[in-house]
Amino acid sequence: MLQGIDAAGNVHLDYLNYLDRDVILAKKGITAKHAQTHAFSKNFNVVFSETQSVVFQRGFVAVDATVRGKTYRFVNAHVEIEGLTAPDGTVAQQAQVAELLQELAHEALPVLLVGDFNLPPSDPDYKAIVSADFVDLWRLRTNGWHKKGSTCCQDEELLNEESALTERIDYIFARQHRHVGAPNFHYPVIVQLTGNDPDEAKTESGLWPSDHAGVFAAIRLRNDKH
């Protein structure tokens, strides 16, 4: 018999913990205020027994960031993968996207929303984000139009020789001007991936830096009240 598992296959653990964090790193010279952490109310659970389970808590973190005199709300979110449900049967991903948009609905500052959303552009939840006046900066980029922008996913061990990135599920969104439908930024928009080139990204031992590629953008915010 395995320790912690009885003859019937039931799990009996004295202690089990799952920890997942989302962070925002600010460069020197950038002022960050009004930090916020938000845990989504609907989350996927792994149930081991009637009394033991692990909650895969997702959520977002946010700050008011001031760069060269301009302040905006920077939000980093992590949304559950597709198809998983909360204990009450609610589809976790759909509920989390709806909760995220509700939390940001009355934000007066320009919003930059980034993160691992675990959904492709064809997903209804992606369309819900765009319908809430957010624009996907990858679609507005003025560079690299021949690139697909796939960000997911390398093998779990990170040792696959060739890149296995086939899906675009990591995004940088910017919320458009609420009154006139104009973006809160100037063109051109430069968006690139990092960690996706095996010749540049891999360690000497052959590891990819992550199972996802990173996304970064260069934009210039409008200097107005929005």
N, C-alpha and C positions, 0 to 999 in steps of 0.2 A: 504494500500500500504506500502511495506517495504521501509525504508529510503534508498535512493540510487538506487532503482529499480522502473521504471515507469510501467504503466498499461500493456504495451506490453512486459514486461520482460527485457527491456534493462537496462544495468547497467550504472549509472552515479555517479562516485565517484570523490570527490575533490582531494583525495590523496590516493595512493596505492603503497606500497613498499614491495619488496621481497629481502631478504638478505641471502646469503649462502656463507660460507667461508671455505676455505681449509687452513690448517696451518701445519707447521713443527715445532716440539718441539725438542730442542737439549739439551742433558744432559751437566752438568757442565764439562768442560775439552775438549769438542768437539768444534773445530773451524769451523764456518760456514761463508762462503763468497759468493759473487756474487749471491745474492738472486734474484730470478726472479719470476714474476707472469705473467701468460699467460691466456687470455680469448679466448675460442674457437670462431671462426667466425660464425659457424652454431649452432643455439640453438633453443630449443622448446619454443614457445610463447603461452600464454593463452590470447585470444582476447576477451575483454568484449564489445567493440563497435568499430566503425570506427576510433576512436581517442584514445582508452584506451586499453592497453594490458600490460601483465607482461612477461618479458623475464626470463626464467630459465637459467641464465648464468652459464655455466660450464667451467672448465679450469684446469690448474695445477699450482703448485708452486714448485720451485726447488732451491737448494743450492749446492755449493761445500763444502762438509764436510770432515774434516781431523780428522782421528782417529788413534792414535798411529803412526803418521807419514805417513799414507796412505790417499790419497785424492780420492774421488769419487763424482760423481754427484748423488744427492738424489732427486728424483722427486715424488711428491704426486699428483695424478690425480683423478678427479671425472668426470666420463663419464655418459651421459644421459641414461635413461632406454630404453629398446628395443621398437622399433615400433613408436616412436614419431618423428615428422618431423618439420623441420624449415619452416618459412613462404614461402620459394621458393619451398617447396616440397621435399627438400633433407632429407634423413634419418639422423637424428642428430647424433645418436650413431656411425654410420659408418663414417660420415664425421669427427667427433671428434677424433676417433681412428687414422684415416689417418693423420689428422693434428698433433696429438701428435707424431706419428712416424716420420713425416717429420721434426718436430722441434728437435728431438733427433738424427736424422740421421747422423749428422756431429759432434756429441759430442765426443771428444777425450778421456775423462776420462771414467773409468768404470762407468756404470749406474746401480743404484738400482731404480726400478720403482715400486711404491706401489700405492694402492688406491682402491676405489670402482668403478669397471668397469661396473657393472650392466649387465654382460654377462657371461654365463656358458662356460666351456671348449669346448663344442660342437659348439659354435657360430663361424661363419667365421671371426669375428673381433678378437676373441681370437687367431685364427690360424694366422691372419695377424701379431699380436704381436710376436708370436713365430717365424714366418717366417722372422722377422726383427732381428734375432739373440738373442732374449730374451728367457730365460729359466724360467719356472714356478717352484719356489723353493719347492712348496708343492709336486710336482711330484718327486723331487730329495731327499726328506727327508729320513733320516735314522732312524727315530723314528715314532711310531704310525701308522704303515702301515694299521692297521685294521680300522682306522678312515676315514670317508668320507670328512671331512673338510668343512661341510656346514656352511655358514656364514650369510645366509639371509632366512627368515626375521621373527622377532617376530611381534606380533600384533602392530598396530599403538599406542594403549594405553599402551603397554609394560606390560600389566597385565595378559597375558596368563599364566596359571599355568604350563603347560608342554612346553618345547621348541618347536618352530615352524620352526626352521632352517632346510631347506631342499635343498637349492641351494648354490653352491660355486661360488660367484661372486666378492669376494674381494681377491686381489692377492699381492704377492711379486715376482717381476720379476728381474732377473739380466741379463745384456747383456753379451753374450759370447765374447771371444777374437775374434776380427774381422779377424785376419789373419790365425789362425790355428784351429779355431773352438773349442778351449779349454775354459772352464769357467774361469771367473776372480776371482774365489774363490777356496778354498781347501775343501775337504770333511773331516769329516762328515758335513752334513747340518741338523740342527735341526729346525723344524717348528712346532709351536703349535698355538692353538686358545685360546682366553681369552674371558670371558663374556658369555660363552655358557653353563656353569654348574649352574643349579638353586640353588644348595646347597651352592655355593660359590659366585655367581655373584649377586643374587637378594638383593635388599634393604629390610629393615624390613617391609616396606609397600607392598612388593611383586612386585616391579618394576624391570624389566630387565634393565641393564645399557644402552642398545641401542637396536634398532631393528636389528642391525647387530652384529655378533661376530667380535672380533678383531683378527688379524693375526700377529704373531711376529716370527722372525727367528734369529738364531745364526749362523753366517758364519765367515770365516776367509779369507780376501781378499789377493790376491797374491801381493807380493811386487815387482812390476815391472812397467814399463812405461805405461802399459795399464790399 
